[in-house]
Amino acid sequence: MKKRIGLAVAAILVMGVVVGCNSNATTTSDEMADSVSFTATIDEVSDTELLVTVLDDENFNQARVNMQGFDSLDFVPEKGQTIKMSIKNQVGMSEPPFVNPITIELVK
C-alpha cells in the first residue's frame, strides 16, 4: 500500500514538472491573434525597458517596452536601431504607453 502511494506521488510530481517546464515555451496563436504589430526606432535602452518611436502606427507615437522577463532577443538593443514588434493588446495607461512585447525582430 505504501509503495502504491509513493508511486502515485512520484507520478504526479513528474507530470507537474513536465507540464510546468513546457507551459510558456512558445508564443501561442491566441497571443498573436490578439496582438498589435508595428515598426519602431529605439531611442533609449535600459536594463528593464526600451523607449521607442513608433514609425507606422497612428494610435501612438512612442512606447515604453517592458523587457523584464523577455529573453527572446537574438541581438543587443542599441539606440538608433529599427525593430519590428508584436505587442500584447493591453497597453498601460501612461504617456508614453507601457507595452509588453510578444516578439521583437531587428530590421536594421
C-alpha positions in Angstrom: 0.0 0.0 0.0 2.8 2.5 0.9 4.6 1.5 -2.3 1.5 2.4 -4.4 1.0 5.8 -2.6 4.7 6.6 -3.2 4.5 5.7 -6.8 1.3 7.8 -7.3 3.0 10.8 -5.6 6.1 10.4 -7.8 4.0 10.2 -11.0 2.1 13.4 -10.0 5.4 15.2 -9.4 6.8 14.1 -12.7 3.7 15.2 -14.6 3.8 18.6 -12.8 7.4 19.2 -13.8 6.8 18.2 -17.4 3.7 20.5 -17.7 5.4 23.4 -15.8 8.5 23.3 -18.0 6.5 23.5 -21.2 3.8 26.0 -20.3 5.3 29.3 -21.6 8.0 27.9 -24.0 6.4 29.3 -27.2 4.1 32.2 -28.3 0.6 30.9 -28.6 -1.6 31.6 -31.6 -4.1 33.3 -29.3 -1.4 35.8 -28.3 -0.5 36.5 -31.9 -4.1 36.9 -33.0 -4.8 39.4 -30.2 -1.7 41.5 -30.8 -0.6 44.8 -32.4 2.4 44.9 -34.7 4.5 48.0 -35.7 8.0 49.1 -36.7 9.9 51.5 -34.4 13.2 53.1 -33.8 15.0 52.6 -30.4 15.5 55.9 -28.6 16.7 54.7 -25.2 17.9 51.4 -23.8 17.9 50.4 -20.1 18.0 47.0 -18.2 14.3 46.9 -17.8 12.8 48.7 -20.8 13.2 50.3 -24.2 11.9 53.7 -25.3 10.9 53.5 -28.9 9.5 55.9 -31.5 6.7 54.2 -33.5 7.0 54.6 -37.2 3.9 53.1 -38.7 1.0 53.2 -36.2 -1.3 56.1 -35.9 -2.5 55.2 -32.4 0.6 56.3 -30.6 4.0 58.0 -31.4 6.2 56.5 -28.7 6.1 53.4 -26.4 7.9 52.1 -23.3 8.6 48.4 -24.0 8.8 46.2 -20.9 11.9 44.0 -21.2 11.6 42.3 -17.8 11.2 38.6 -18.4 11.5 38.9 -22.2 14.6 37.0 -23.1 13.9 36.1 -26.8 16.1 38.7 -28.4 18.7 37.5 -30.9 20.5 40.9 -30.9 21.7 43.5 -28.4 19.4 46.5 -28.5 21.1 49.8 -29.2 19.9 53.4 -29.7 19.1 54.1 -33.4 18.2 50.5 -34.4 15.0 49.9 -36.3 12.9 47.0 -34.9 9.6 45.2 -35.8 7.5 44.4 -32.8 4.4 42.5 -31.9 2.9 43.5 -28.5 0.1 42.3 -26.4 -3.1 44.2 -27.0 -3.2 45.5 -23.4 -1.4 48.9 -23.2 -0.5 50.6 -19.9 -2.3 53.9 -19.4 0.7 56.2 -19.3 2.5 58.7 -21.6 4.2 57.2 -23.5 2.2 53.9 -23.2 3.8 50.9 -21.5 3.6 47.8 -23.6 4.5 44.1 -23.2 6.3 42.5 -26.2 5.5 39.2 -27.8 8.1 39.3 -30.5 10.9 41.8 -31.3 13.0 41.5 -34.5 15.9 43.6 -35.7 15.2 45.3 -39.1 18.4 47.4 -39.4 
